[in-house]
Amino acid sequence: TLNQVSQVGNLQLQGTGLSILGGNISEVGNISTAPSGSTNISAAFIVTSGNQTYSNPVTLLDNTTLGTTTSNGSVTFEGTVDGGHALNISSGNQVTFNNNVGAGTRLASLNVTSTNYTTINTGNIATEGEQAYDDNVALGEAVTDINLSSTNGPITFSQNISGSGQNLTINGGGTDTGGGISLSGVTGVLNLVLQGIGDKLFGGTAAVSGDVNVAAGGTTTISGGSITAGNNQTYGGNVVLGSNTSLNTTSGGVTFGGTINGEHTLNISSGNQVTFGGDVGVGAKLTSLNVTSTNDTKINTGNIATEGEQVYGGNVALGEAATDINLSSNSGAITFSQNINGSDKNLTIDSAGATSLKGITGTINLILQGIGDKLFGGA
């Protein structure tokens, strides 16, 4: 048991028993624990100039801050970390989690800052409250599935997440006063899944080789410019555009389960189908909408409204959820490059610019409004 330590070169805790760090530790070079045994930490802070390496399981008995003060100092956990208390880490170099965090007992919160990056080389990090990663995060190659979860606090990434083919699931939990997920950039991940009832934010570009799947809880704000997936993109809840946005898939579809709003441009390029399951631009008109799909674009909602143009580059199917479908543009053209197909639908197109149709099949009552020219370009 160590109650207080200062002005020591290096501190090595060896043996197979329990090591207790009960008091504050400062002005120490390196700290290391043996692989066997376990370590309890109740110290308010442990500060070193060099590395902190915890090779055995760690249990937090109180809120704790671990810090390194030089660029040579990293904080590494080889064993598990548990305990219902807050863990704050400030590293002059790297932070590495090589084992589960909060899997036995969720941490109260986790806040990580490093001047280099944080490596998550484990399958689970779980907290009751917030998780905040203030630096670049690298997903380690030791695990395929990584799950970050908070019962009632936000999970925030201030910098990029980079992976090498992992499945990353983030569950922000959430209530009326807490929860949510905030991402900056994401690259190299296979499948990205965002869960929880809180809001979600894409604050930077995201590129994954598999699926992007965002649960219905809260509002999803996209302000990073582009989201690219090799397969499907699914947005279960309402979406707000925080900037001009491009959504791209190589072979999968793009599906919106809720509304889309925001005074910005939305460009969608899908290797399969595009589905609008909620109204678009009713709360805040989109600047423009441009949709290209190799399969159908399904309009399964009653209203799509833009300030500027709407362009549909593939076949359009009018879905079964709405009988009356209204497409409107305040100042731009509405253009269909391929056929429109529907059964027992009332389709109204109101454009201040030109309206250009290719072909129409099915039983559709068609009304063309607006001051622009109208073109019937197909059978």
Secondary structure, DSSP 8 states (H G I E B T S, - for coil): -BS-EEEES-EEE-SSSEEEE-S-EEEES-EEE-SSSEEEE--SEEEESS-EEE-S-EEESS-EEEEE-STT--EEE-S-EE-SSEEEEEESS-EEE-S-BSSSS-BSEEEEEESSEEEE-SSEEEESS-EEE-SEEEE-TT-SEEEEEESSS-EEESS-EE-SS-EEEEE----SSS--EEE--EEEESEEEEESSS-EEE-S-EEESS-EEE-SSSEEEE-SSEEEESS-EEE-SEEEESS-EEEEESSS-EEESS-EE-SSEEEEEESS-EEE-S-BSSSS-BSEEEEEESS-EEE-SSEEEESS-EEE-S-EEE-TT-SEEEEEESSS-EEESS-EEEEEEEEEEEESS-EEE--EEEEEEEEEESSS-EEE---
